[in-house]
Amino acid sequence: MANKAEQKSIKVDVTFQGYQKGQELPGTRAYLFDRTGRFVNSQLVEGQPLVFSVDAGPKYQFRIGPDLLKDQKAPANLSAQLDKAKAITQDYIPAIHGDAVSVIIDHLIWPCWIFPTCINVHGTVRKLLNPGSTRPAYATICQGTVQIFQVDLACTLDQLAPPYLLTLRDTLVTRLTQTAQVPHLINPGDPGPQSVANKLASARRSQANAGMVKTSVQAVNRSAALGSSAVSSLKPAISLADAATTLPLLSGANLKQYLVANKEILFWLWCELIPDWAFCWQELTEVLIQSDGSFSAEICFWCPADYPDLYFEVIQNIGGSEQEIYDPQIACSTYYNYDGSASVDITIDDPDAIPCPPIAPGPDYLYVWPRYIGWEDLWYVQGLTNGAGPDLGLLPGKTPWGGTLQIKTQFHPDLPTAGVSYIRWSYKFPGDPDFTHIKAPFTIRKEKTTYIAPSTVIIVDTPVTFVTQTVGPNADLFAIPGPLPSDTVWIDLPYANFDSTLGANLAGNCETTLLTGTAGLCTIRLEMFDSAGNHVASDNLGGPSTFAYLLPDQSIPLGTYTNAPTYNINSDGDLTFPIMVDNNHTVAQLPKVQTPVSSTDTDPCGILYYTNGTDMVDIFYVAFHPNNYLDWDLGVSLGILGGVAGTGGNVSSGVLGSPADFANTASALLDPVRVPPVSPCTQGAFAVNLYCYARAVDGYSRQQQYDCSSTIGFALLQPCPVCKEPVS
């Protein structure tokens, strides 16, 4: 049996420098660590010397700092918290200190331990339902966990090799001075993706920077907390122009210090430049998302040099497995010097993220409310509620509908009832003798939520498919989704699954043939039925009180509703509204290139000649859609020099058999203006690319299957004095 180690006592005397009688002292604790850094014991500092019993012989370490124990338990990151609190460290070496050590706490440090600096980190979480759309739609994320991290930029820059740091500097200068070189997106502080070019242009116009004001306020706050006028010696740049001038002169430690001092005005320029692996960070806390999509947490610091740099991730427990649904690039998404005044509004585009049910508040009376096609709000449909205007049934930008359309409908929470139990959707194109019922099944999800104390939320979603039913005298009816247990909700809106192509398959070559699909002003009809399958008329136009159809109120901004007007209610009390459908393919054709002396008609291999630089080179093309629902661009590239000419448009140009002409002189193609200049070419090989984009959408995305493209090549040479006979 091993002998028990001999014990000895160490007296620890703690002095608060500058303390005056009657002055408040902070809750302070002495922490004892062994020589391996393991926490051994602690005692509160209460004005008397402390006595610690330890094994005789080994070295120890004492750290004096704020009282961080909760329920007599030390936090897992005790050492890190003591570092941030600027705790005083005193090694105990038996041969030097004997039985006692003394620790003096500077008067600039211990006052910080009286009241920590706390900020409220708050924000919202939502899901972008239709990425890429010019009319974004969102749904609240109301279940999940927000993880809050603190980023250390100085430590991060230390991870970068000197050559990489210099490259970072040079790229920042380029982005500051050349608009074309800025990154594409910026997230923090913006309600959604915003062009950095716009932000840069705005910042260039302003010589004053709001960040300087906040930095000054922070300095005053620190001075007050410390009881002195101590402030950082690093001064922020007064403008972006100042930064662009100063940065090229810096390297090494000076460059790092400058970037840290000016992070608040420069951070959006190093987006995509600093890799995630280089970032130093630690998790501060995790907080549950509330039912309205909000989150908040109090974060406290001990005399921070400035406000923290915070980064956020979001996780959901889906089916018992934790899944990151928001994990953006750190360089693009850190909130620098976050002081709690701004809302951290997180937008998620992960398709697996589960949002709240997309239910908007409606009236107290029973209603049926068609709201979306895909995730395009019906408010955007031109002439929806009055049948007026040249773009009837279109979305803005002369955008038609195409593909399979999911017409989503919100019901009053008390539906279904015995009086209103089933719905039927139908469509009618011009020339159709009557409406055709939409019979395709639809699938929506129900979500069950389980809460496990203290902070676990498990989400399980289950798909449920609805099919047509014959009830009483009527067929092709769909049941209104019914009530669910209290821990379960429907998270999708029921919808009509309308194949607007009517099953057509546009097979063929879009470069040579006009591939026509189903198109025209389509009328959508909704009918309601009771539990016995009997038709039920709405009360929009009066009559017995049953229910009302709602539609967006297009006379005021997006987000409001109104009872569907007379225009949308037929004589049977059903709802109708128009949408413009166009499933036609675009045409992209490059049939010929010619000069005054040669043509691809006679040389399909594309070897063309010219005599003078003023000779015209005619590139014939067709960019066509039968109803002009297209955008197109044509580009000409020379060798490895890139683009030398181009054109485009948003209406058809040329038709099959009668192409349009994109004409340029030979010299314009061979000797374009280049920055920096290059030697002119007297001959060259060219590529011509024509792309036609169909505008039709299904409410989620553009119908790219209706796009068409064409690519050709040709060479432009000066005639040779003696031409050889072609090889047989």
Residue, then its C-alpha position, 0 to 999 in steps of 0.5 A: m500500500a502506497n504511503k499517503a503524500e505528506q501534506k503542507s499548508i500554503k498561505v495566500d495573501v491577496t491585496f487589491q491595489g488602490y482599494q480605499k475603505g468603504q469601496e466595493l470589492p468584487g466577488t473574487r476567488a483564488y483558484l489552485f491548479d496543479r503543475t499539469g494545469r488541472f483544477v484542484n481547489s478554490q476559495l473565496v477571497e474575503g479580506q483574510p489570508l487564505v490557506f490551501s492544503v496541498d501535497a508537499g513538494p510539487k509546484y502549483q499555480f494560483r490564479i486570482g480572478p472573479d468568482l466563476l463557480k456556480d453551485q460550487k462547480a467550476p465551468a468546463n472552460l474555467s481557464a479560458q474564462l480566467d484568461k478573458a477576465k485577465a486573472i492574475t497568475q502566481d506560480y508557487i515554487p516551494a524552494i522560493h516561496g516556502d509556505a506563503v505567496s502574495v498576490i497584488i491585483d492592479h487597480l486597473i483590473w479588479p474593478c472590472w470584476i465588480f460588474p461584467t459587461c453584458i450584452n443581449v445577443h438577439g435575432t431571428v431565424r427564417k428560411l428562404l423558400n425560393p432561392g434565386s427568385t427575384r421575389p423572395a419568400y420566407a418562412t419562420i424557423c421556430q424550432g432548433t438551436v442557435q449556437i453562438f461563437q466568439v471569433d478571435l481575428a488577431c489569433t486568426l491572422d496569426q494562423l496565416a503564413p506571411p506570403y498569404l497575409l501579403t496576398l490578403r493585403d493586396t487583394l483587399v487593396t484591389r477590392l477597395t480600388q476596383t469595384a469589379q473585384v469585390p466579392h458577391l455577397i455580404n450577410p451581417g447587418d443586411p436583411g438579405p443578400q446584398s451586392v457588395a459593389n453597392k455597399l462599396a460605392s456607398a462607402r466610397r461616397s462617405q468619408a465619415n464612418a459610423g464605426m469610428v463613433k462606436t469605437s469612440v463610445q467603446a473607448v469611453n465605456r472602457s475608461a469609465a469601467l477602468g477608472s482611467s483614460a486608457v484606450s487603444s493606441l490603434k486608431p481606425a481608418i477615417s475612410l476607405a480611401d485612407a485604408a486603401t492608401t495605408l494598407p500597401l505600406l504595411s506588413g507583418a505585425n503592423l499589418k495584422q494590428y491594422l486589420v484588427a483595428n479596422k475590422e469593422i469597416l474592412f470585414w466585408l471585403w475579406c469575405e471568401l479570402i480567409p478560409d474557415w480552417a484559419f479562424c480561432w473561435q470558441e463556443l459561448t453558448e447555445v440558445l433555443i429558437q422561440s415559437d416566433g423564430s426569435f432567439s436571445a442570450e445574455i453574453c457577459f465579459w470582464c472588461p473587454a477591450d472591445y465588443p466581441d466578434l460573434y459568429f452563428e450556426v443553427i442546428q435542428n434535431i431532425g428525426g433524432s439526428e442533429q443536423e446543421i442547417y446553417d453553417p456559413q463561411i466565417a469570413c462572410s458572416t461574422y458580426y464584428n464588434y457586436d454590441g447587442s444593438a442590432s438584430v442578428d437576422i439569420t436566413i437559411d436556404d438549406p432544403d432540409a431545414i424545417p420551418c414553421p407552418p406558413i400560416a398568416p393571420g386571417p379573419d375570424y370567420l371561416y375562409v379559404w385562401p389561395r396564397y401561393i403558386g410554389w412560393e410565388d405570392l399570388w399578389y404578384v399575379q398581374g390583374l389577379t383580382n380585376g382582369a385588367g392590364p396588358d400583362l394579365g396573369l403574368l408575374p412581374g418582368k413579363t414572366p409566365w407560368g410553366g411546368t407543374l404548378q402547386i397552387k397552395t391554399q390556407f384554410h381557417p384553423d377551424l376547417p374542416t367542418a361538416g359544412v365545409s369538408y372538401i375542395r376541388w381544383s380545376y383549370k380551363f384553357p381558351g377553347d376548352p369546352d369546360f373545366t378539367h378537374i385537377k386529379a394528381p395527388f399531393t403530399i404534405r408533411k405533419e410534424k411532431t415535436t418532442y421536448i426533452a429537458p433542459s434544451t433538446v427539441i426533436i422534430v419528426d416529420t411524416p409525409v401524408t399523401f392525399v388522393t381524390q375521393t368520390v363523395g356523394p354526387n361529386a368526384d375528384l374531391f380532396a379532403i381538407p387536412g384535419p386536426l392533429p394531436s396537440d404536439t403535431v402540426w401540418i407544416d405544409l399547405p395543401y395544394a393543387n398539383f397542376d401539370s400545366t404542360l398537360g403531359a406534353n413532351l417537347a422532344g426535338n432540336c431547339e436549334t432547328t425547330l420551334l418546339t411548342g407546348t401548352a400555352g395561354l391564359c388559364t383560368i383556375r377554379l376552386e370549389m368547396f363541398d360539405s361532408a356529404g359531397n354537396h357543393v357549397a357556395s361561398d358567401n362572398l356575394g351574399g346569401p347564407s353564411t358559409f365561408a369566404y374566399l380570400l385573395p391578396d389585396q393588390s391595392i396595397p403592399l404585399g402581405t394583406y388579404t381581402n375577401a375575393p371581389t366580384y370579378n373572382i366569384n362566378s355564378d355558383g359562388d366558386l373562386t376563379f382567377p387567371i394565370m398566363v401559362d407558357n410552356n413553349h421552348t426558346v429557339a437559339q440558332l447560329p446559321k451562318v457567318q459571312t464576310p464580303v469574300s467568304s461564308t460558312d455557307t460555302d465553307p462549313c469548316g469556318i475558315l473565312y477571309y477578309t481583305n480590309g479591317t473595315d470589312m463587315v463580319d456578319i454573324f447571323y442568329v435567331a433568338f426566339h420565343p413565340n410570345n417573347y417570354l425570353d432573355w438572351d445574350l450572344g457573345v463572341s470570344l477571340g482565342i484566349l483573349g476572351g470576349v470581344a463583342g456581344t449583344g443581347g435582349n429581352v424580346s425575340s430577334g430573328v425567326l427561323g428562316s429569317p435570322a437577325d444580323f450581328a455585324n462587326t468590322a474585322s478590326a473590331l473583332l481582331d483588335p478590340v480595346r483591352v486593359p491592359p493593351v495587347s498587340p493587335c491580331t491580324q487573324g484569329a479563331f473565334a467562338v460564338n455562344l448564343y443562350c436563350y433563357a425561358r422566363a417561365v417559372d413554376g413558383y420555385s424556379r425558372q423552367q430551364q428545360y425550355d432554354c436553348s443554346s447554340t455554339i459555333g466557331f470560325a476563323l478569320l484570315q487575310p487572303c493568302p497570295v497563293c492558295k493550295e488546292p484542297v486536300s482530297 
